[in-house]
Amino acid sequence: MSGTIAVADELLVIRFPYDPAHNERLRQASGGRARWSQHLRAFIVPVTAVADPAIRSGLAGFAAEQRLTADPAARGQLSLTGVVLRADMLPTGVWGSNLRGILSRDQWAGLRIPVAEAAGGVCEICGKPSVNDEGRKVRPDCHERWSFDMRPGSVLLAVQTLTGLIALCKVCHLVQHLGFAEVQGRVAEVIEQLRAVNGWTYAEARVDLDRARREFDYRSAFSWDLDLTVLRGRIAVPTAPDLYVAAGRRAQLGNSFQPRPTVRAALRPVGQPAPV
């Protein structure tokens, strides 16, 4: 799971994709202090509650377990360690089914280049410039951030949701594709980057790789719907105007492992309304 935890108006504001089990885990971690705010569309915990060491420890553990991104104020309140990067592996059924496969090369550039420019041309994780195999500085990669969650309905749906785009250097990007690193014989680079960025020991980095592999095995057992609604108003996909694609239709959109057709989807001019 992915989400955020921030401080606003003397409240810890905690957002993550809907999951009853995670909701219950948060309730336990907060000592029963977490409440749902319909206005904020998030769970909230009074900042004063973290004065209780048990609640502070519980919420810090929940943030780490669920891979929540914490703002500086929240990190201070919960005394969080500097864990900012974790290894990841996409489940087998979604390989190549991504924005690069859906959009044309020029359309994808229209999304990724502004992400790199907004980051000042450096990695948003380690703060270093991106360097290619020849040692030259290059534009940071644009990495798609995903969450994988079960959504209730008439049947339980497995949904892969795009949560954002982030600029990454080559090495931090490699950490996000552990399977590729394994095929390339570059796992040692992944371990060293996890250690450098998070201040981990070798053993702690290995534990994170094991976690990523367990998540990979679990997720690979499901067929995942694709939710791109975070880009509503920025792209248009003719065959999926609501930017939600059922698992069985994903192959129709294209795959980044295959040649791109002339047009698959289009960037929507800023200000142009999305289809309803």
DRENDO-1510 file (C-alpha; in Angstrom, 1 decimal, always signed):
<recs>
REC; n; res; u; v; w
REC; 1; MET; +0.0; +0.0; +0.0 .
REC; 2; SER; +1.1; +3.6; -0.4 .
REC; 3; GLY; -0.3; +6.8; +1.0 .
REC; 4; THR; +0.6; +9.9; +3.0 .
REC; 5; ILE; +0.7; +11.2; +6.5 .
REC; 6; ALA; +1.0; +15.0; +7.2 .
REC; 7; VAL; +0.3; +17.5; +9.9 .
REC; 8; ALA; -2.4; +20.2; +9.4 .
REC; 9; ASP; -4.2; +22.2; +12.0 .
REC; 10; GLU; -2.9; +20.2; +15.0 .
REC; 11; LEU; -4.0; +17.0; +13.3 .
REC; 12; LEU; -2.1; +14.1; +11.8 .
REC; 13; VAL; -3.9; +13.6; +8.4 .
REC; 14; ILE; -3.5; +10.0; +7.1 .
REC; 15; ARG; -4.5; +9.0; +3.6 .
REC; 16; PHE; -4.3; +5.6; +2.0 .
REC; 17; PRO; -6.4; +3.5; -0.4 .
REC; 18; TYR; -9.5; +1.9; +1.1 .
REC; 19; ASP; -8.9; -1.4; +2.7 .
REC; 20; PRO; -10.9; -2.7; +5.8 .
REC; 21; ALA; -7.9; -4.6; +7.2 .
REC; 22; HIS; -5.7; -1.5; +7.0 .
REC; 23; ASN; -8.4; +0.7; +8.5 .
REC; 24; GLU; -8.6; -1.7; +11.5 .
REC; 25; ARG; -4.8; -1.8; +11.7 .
REC; 26; LEU; -4.7; +2.0; +12.0 .
REC; 27; ARG; -7.4; +2.0; +14.7 .
REC; 28; GLN; -5.3; -0.4; +16.7 .
REC; 29; ALA; -2.0; +1.5; +16.0 .
REC; 30; SER; -3.6; +4.8; +17.2 .
REC; 31; GLY; -5.0; +3.3; +20.4 .
REC; 32; GLY; -8.5; +4.0; +19.0 .
REC; 33; ARG; -7.8; +7.7; +18.4 .
REC; 34; ALA; -8.0; +7.6; +14.6 .
REC; 35; ARG; -11.2; +9.0; +13.2 .
REC; 36; TRP; -12.5; +9.3; +9.6 .
REC; 37; SER; -13.0; +12.9; +8.4 .
REC; 38; GLN; -15.5; +13.1; +5.6 .
REC; 39; HIS; -14.4; +16.7; +5.0 .
REC; 40; LEU; -10.7; +15.8; +4.5 .
REC; 41; ARG; -11.4; +12.4; +3.0 .
REC; 42; ALA; -8.8; +11.1; +5.4 .
REC; 43; PHE; -8.2; +9.6; +8.8 .
REC; 44; ILE; -7.2; +12.1; +11.5 .
REC; 45; VAL; -5.5; +11.8; +14.8 .
REC; 46; PRO; -5.0; +14.7; +17.2 .
REC; 47; VAL; -1.3; +15.7; +17.4 .
REC; 48; THR; -1.7; +15.7; +21.2 .
REC; 49; ALA; -2.3; +12.0; +21.1 .
REC; 50; VAL; +1.2; +11.2; +20.0 .
REC; 51; ALA; +2.5; +12.4; +23.4 .
REC; 52; ASP; +1.5; +8.9; +24.5 .
REC; 53; PRO; +4.6; +6.8; +23.6 .
REC; 54; ALA; +2.5; +3.8; +22.8 .
REC; 55; ILE; +0.5; +5.7; +20.2 .
REC; 56; ARG; +3.5; +7.4; +18.8 .
REC; 57; SER; +5.2; +4.0; +18.4 .
REC; 58; GLY; +2.1; +2.4; +16.9 .
REC; 59; LEU; +1.6; +5.1; +14.3 .
REC; 60; ALA; +5.3; +5.1; +13.4 .
REC; 61; GLY; +5.0; +1.4; +12.9 .
REC; 62; PHE; +1.9; +1.7; +10.8 .
REC; 63; ALA; +3.6; +4.4; +8.6 .
REC; 64; ALA; +6.5; +2.1; +8.0 .
REC; 65; GLU; +4.5; -1.1; +7.4 .
REC; 66; GLN; +2.2; +0.6; +4.9 .
REC; 67; ARG; +4.9; +2.6; +3.2 .
REC; 68; LEU; +3.3; +6.0; +3.9 .
REC; 69; THR; +5.1; +9.1; +2.7 .
REC; 70; ALA; +5.4; +11.5; +5.7 .
REC; 71; ASP; +5.9; +15.2; +5.5 .
REC; 72; PRO; +8.7; +16.7; +7.7 .
REC; 73; ALA; +6.2; +17.8; +10.4 .
REC; 74; ALA; +4.8; +14.3; +10.6 .
REC; 75; ARG; +8.2; +12.7; +10.7 .
REC; 76; GLY; +9.1; +14.9; +13.6 .
REC; 77; GLN; +5.9; +14.2; +15.5 .
REC; 78; LEU; +6.4; +10.4; +15.1 .
REC; 79; SER; +10.2; +10.4; +15.4 .
REC; 80; LEU; +10.3; +8.5; +12.1 .
REC; 81; THR; +13.6; +7.2; +10.8 .
REC; 82; GLY; +14.9; +8.3; +7.5 .
REC; 83; VAL; +13.4; +5.5; +5.4 .
REC; 84; VAL; +12.5; +7.1; +2.1 .
REC; 85; LEU; +13.2; +4.4; -0.4 .
REC; 86; ARG; +12.0; +0.7; -0.6 .
REC; 87; ALA; +12.5; -1.9; -3.2 .
REC; 88; ASP; +9.6; -2.8; -5.4 .
REC; 89; MET; +8.6; -5.4; -8.0 .
REC; 90; LEU; +5.5; -5.2; -10.3 .
REC; 91; PRO; +3.4; -8.3; -10.5 .
REC; 92; THR; +3.8; -10.4; -13.6 .
REC; 93; GLY; +0.3; -9.6; -15.1 .
REC; 94; VAL; +1.0; -5.9; -15.4 .
REC; 95; TRP; +4.5; -5.9; -16.9 .
REC; 96; GLY; +4.7; -3.3; -19.7 .
REC; 97; SER; +1.1; -2.2; -19.1 .
REC; 98; ASN; +1.9; +1.4; -18.2 .
REC; 99; LEU; +1.8; +5.0; -19.5 .
REC; 100; ARG; +4.7; +4.4; -21.8 .
REC; 101; GLY; +2.8; +1.6; -23.4 .
REC; 102; ILE; -0.5; +3.6; -23.6 .
REC; 103; LEU; +0.9; +6.9; -24.8 .
REC; 104; SER; +2.9; +7.6; -27.9 .
REC; 105; ARG; +6.6; +8.5; -27.4 .
REC; 106; ASP; +5.8; +12.3; -27.8 .
REC; 107; GLN; +2.8; +12.1; -25.5 .
REC; 108; TRP; +4.8; +10.3; -22.8 .
REC; 109; ALA; +7.5; +13.0; -23.1 .
REC; 110; GLY; +4.8; +15.6; -22.5 .
REC; 111; LEU; +4.3; +14.1; -19.1 .
REC; 112; ARG; +7.7; +12.9; -18.0 .
REC; 113; ILE; +9.8; +16.0; -19.0 .
REC; 114; PRO; +7.8; +18.5; -16.8 .
REC; 115; VAL; +8.2; +16.0; -13.9 .
REC; 116; ALA; +12.0; +16.2; -14.3 .
REC; 117; GLU; +12.0; +19.9; -14.7 .
REC; 118; ALA; +9.8; +20.4; -11.7 .
REC; 119; ALA; +12.3; +18.4; -9.7 .
REC; 120; GLY; +15.1; +20.7; -10.8 .
REC; 121; GLY; +16.8; +18.0; -12.8 .
REC; 122; VAL; +17.7; +15.9; -9.8 .
REC; 123; CYS; +16.4; +12.8; -8.1 .
REC; 124; GLU; +13.5; +13.4; -5.8 .
REC; 125; ILE; +14.7; +10.6; -3.5 .
REC; 126; CYS; +18.4; +11.0; -3.1 .
REC; 127; GLY; +18.8; +14.6; -4.4 .
REC; 128; LYS; +21.5; +13.6; -6.8 .
REC; 129; PRO; +21.6; +14.2; -10.6 .
REC; 130; SER; +20.9; +11.2; -12.9 .
REC; 131; VAL; +24.0; +9.8; -14.6 .
REC; 132; ASN; +24.0; +7.4; -17.6 .
REC; 133; ASP; +26.3; +4.4; -18.1 .
REC; 134; GLU; +28.9; +6.7; -19.7 .
REC; 135; GLY; +29.0; +8.9; -16.7 .
REC; 136; ARG; +27.2; +11.9; -18.3 .
REC; 137; LYS; +24.5; +13.8; -16.5 .
REC; 138; VAL; +21.1; +13.1; -18.0 .
REC; 139; ARG; +17.5; +14.1; -17.3 .
REC; 140; PRO; +16.1; +12.1; -14.4 .
REC; 141; ASP; +13.7; +9.2; -15.2 .
REC; 142; CYS; +10.0; +9.6; -14.7 .
REC; 143; HIS; +8.8; +6.8; -12.5 .
REC; 144; GLU; +5.1; +5.8; -12.1 .
REC; 145; ARG; +4.1; +5.4; -8.5 .
REC; 146; TRP; +1.4; +2.6; -8.0 .
REC; 147; SER; -0.7; +1.3; -5.2 .
REC; 148; PHE; -2.2; -2.2; -5.3 .
REC; 149; ASP; -5.4; -2.6; -3.4 .
REC; 150; MET; -8.6; -4.6; -3.0 .
REC; 151; ARG; -11.8; -2.6; -3.5 .
REC; 152; PRO; -15.1; -3.8; -2.3 .
REC; 153; GLY; -18.1; -4.1; -4.7 .
REC; 154; SER; -20.4; -6.8; -6.0 .
REC; 155; VAL; -17.1; -8.7; -6.2 .
REC; 156; LEU; -13.8; -7.8; -4.7 .
REC; 157; LEU; -11.7; -6.0; -7.3 .
REC; 158; ALA; -7.9; -6.0; -7.5 .
REC; 159; VAL; -7.0; -2.4; -8.6 .
REC; 160; GLN; -3.6; -1.0; -9.6 .
REC; 161; THR; -3.8; +2.7; -9.1 .
REC; 162; LEU; -1.5; +5.4; -10.4 .
REC; 163; THR; -0.8; +7.7; -7.5 .
REC; 164; GLY; +1.7; +10.0; -9.1 .
REC; 165; LEU; +4.8; +10.6; -11.1 .
REC; 166; ILE; +8.3; +11.1; -9.6 .
REC; 167; ALA; +11.7; +12.0; -10.9 .
REC; 168; LEU; +14.3; +9.4; -10.1 .
REC; 169; CYS; +18.0; +8.9; -10.8 .
REC; 170; LYS; +19.1; +5.7; -12.6 .
REC; 171; VAL; +20.0; +4.0; -9.4 .
REC; 172; CYS; +16.9; +4.9; -7.3 .
REC; 173; HIS; +14.9; +3.9; -10.3 .
REC; 174; LEU; +16.6; +0.5; -10.4 .
REC; 175; VAL; +15.5; +0.0; -6.8 .
REC; 176; GLN; +11.9; +0.3; -7.9 .
REC; 177; HIS; +12.4; -2.5; -10.4 .
REC; 178; LEU; +14.0; -5.3; -8.4 .
REC; 179; GLY; +13.1; -8.0; -10.9 .
REC; 180; PHE; +14.9; -6.2; -13.6 .
REC; 181; ALA; +17.9; -5.7; -11.3 .
REC; 182; GLU; +17.9; -9.4; -10.6 .
REC; 183; VAL; +17.9; -10.3; -14.3 .
REC; 184; GLN; +20.7; -7.8; -14.9 .
REC; 185; GLY; +22.8; -9.1; -12.0 .
REC; 186; ARG; +22.6; -5.7; -10.3 .
REC; 187; VAL; +21.1; -6.6; -7.0 .
REC; 188; ALA; +24.2; -5.4; -5.2 .
REC; 189; GLU; +23.5; -1.9; -6.5 .
REC; 190; VAL; +20.0; -2.0; -5.2 .
REC; 191; ILE; +21.3; -3.0; -1.7 .
REC; 192; GLU; +23.9; -0.3; -1.7 .
REC; 193; GLN; +21.4; +2.4; -2.7 .
REC; 194; LEU; +19.0; +1.3; +0.0 .
REC; 195; ARG; +21.8; +1.5; +2.5 .
REC; 196; ALA; +23.0; +4.9; +1.3 .
REC; 197; VAL; +19.6; +6.5; +1.2 .
REC; 198; ASN; +18.0; +5.0; +4.3 .
REC; 199; GLY; +21.1; +4.6; +6.5 .
REC; 200; TRP; +20.4; +0.9; +6.7 .
REC; 201; THR; +22.7; -2.0; +7.4 .
REC; 202; TYR; +23.2; -4.7; +4.8 .
REC; 203; ALA; +20.9; -7.0; +6.8 .
REC; 204; GLU; +18.1; -4.4; +6.9 .
REC; 205; ALA; +18.4; -3.9; +3.1 .
REC; 206; ARG; +18.1; -7.7; +2.6 .
REC; 207; VAL; +15.0; -7.7; +4.7 .
REC; 208; ASP; +13.4; -5.1; +2.4 .
REC; 209; LEU; +14.3; -7.2; -0.7 .
REC; 210; ASP; +12.6; -10.2; +0.9 .
REC; 211; ARG; +9.5; -8.1; +1.6 .
REC; 212; ALA; +9.3; -6.9; -2.0 .
REC; 213; ARG; +9.6; -10.5; -3.2 .
REC; 214; ARG; +6.7; -11.6; -0.9 .
REC; 215; GLU; +4.5; -8.8; -2.2 .
REC; 216; PHE; +5.4; -9.7; -5.7 .
REC; 217; ASP; +4.4; -13.4; -5.2 .
REC; 218; TYR; +1.1; -12.3; -3.6 .
REC; 219; ARG; +0.2; -9.7; -6.2 .
REC; 220; SER; +1.1; -11.9; -9.1 .
REC; 221; ALA; -1.8; -14.2; -8.2 .
REC; 222; PHE; -4.4; -11.6; -9.2 .
REC; 223; SER; -5.6; -9.9; -12.4 .
REC; 224; TRP; -5.4; -6.1; -11.8 .
REC; 225; ASP; -7.7; -3.4; -13.1 .
REC; 226; LEU; -5.9; -0.2; -14.0 .
REC; 227; ASP; -6.9; +3.2; -12.5 .
REC; 228; LEU; -5.4; +6.3; -14.1 .
REC; 229; THR; -7.9; +8.8; -12.8 .
REC; 230; VAL; -5.2; +10.8; -11.1 .
REC; 231; LEU; -4.4; +12.1; -14.6 .
REC; 232; ARG; -8.0; +13.1; -15.4 .
REC; 233; GLY; -7.9; +16.3; -17.3 .
REC; 234; ARG; -4.3; +15.7; -18.5 .
REC; 235; ILE; -4.6; +12.7; -20.8 .
REC; 236; ALA; -7.5; +11.2; -22.8 .
REC; 237; VAL; -7.7; +7.5; -23.6 .
REC; 238; PRO; -10.4; +7.0; -26.3 .
REC; 239; THR; -11.2; +3.4; -25.3 .
REC; 240; ALA; -11.3; +4.3; -21.6 .
REC; 241; PRO; -12.7; +7.8; -21.3 .
REC; 242; ASP; -13.1; +7.4; -17.5 .
REC; 243; LEU; -9.4; +6.3; -17.3 .
REC; 244; TYR; -10.4; +3.1; -15.6 .
REC; 245; VAL; -9.6; -0.1; -17.4 .
REC; 246; ALA; -10.7; -3.6; -16.4 .
REC; 247; ALA; -8.0; -6.2; -16.3 .
REC; 248; GLY; -9.3; -8.1; -19.3 .
REC; 249; ARG; -9.1; -5.0; -21.5 .
REC; 250; ARG; -5.6; -3.8; -20.5 .
REC; 251; ALA; -3.8; -5.5; -23.4 .
REC; 252; GLN; -5.9; -3.5; -25.9 .
REC; 253; LEU; -4.3; -0.2; -24.7 .
REC; 254; GLY; -0.8; -1.3; -25.6 .
REC; 255; ASN; +2.4; -2.4; -23.9 .
REC; 256; SER; +5.8; -0.7; -23.4 .
REC; 257; PHE; +7.5; -4.0; -24.3 .
REC; 258; GLN; +5.9; -3.8; -27.8 .
REC; 259; PRO; +6.2; -1.2; -30.6 .
REC; 260; ARG; +3.9; +1.8; -30.2 .
REC; 261; PRO; +1.1; +2.5; -32.7 .
REC; 262; THR; +0.8; +5.9; -34.2 .
REC; 263; VAL; -1.8; +7.1; -31.7 .
REC; 264; ARG; -3.1; +5.3; -28.6 .
REC; 265; ALA; -4.0; +8.2; -26.3 .
REC; 266; ALA; -3.7; +11.9; -26.2 .
REC; 267; LEU; -2.6; +14.6; -23.8 .
REC; 268; ARG; -5.4; +16.9; -23.0 .
REC; 269; PRO; -4.7; +20.6; -23.3 .
REC; 270; VAL; -4.6; +22.3; -19.9 .
REC; 271; GLY; -8.1; +23.6; -19.0 .
REC; 272; GLN; -9.9; +21.4; -21.4 .
REC; 273; PRO; -12.6; +19.4; -19.5 .
REC; 274; ALA; -12.3; +15.7; -19.2 .
REC; 275; PRO; -15.1; +13.5; -20.7 .
REC; 276; VAL; -17.9; +12.6; -18.4 .
</recs>
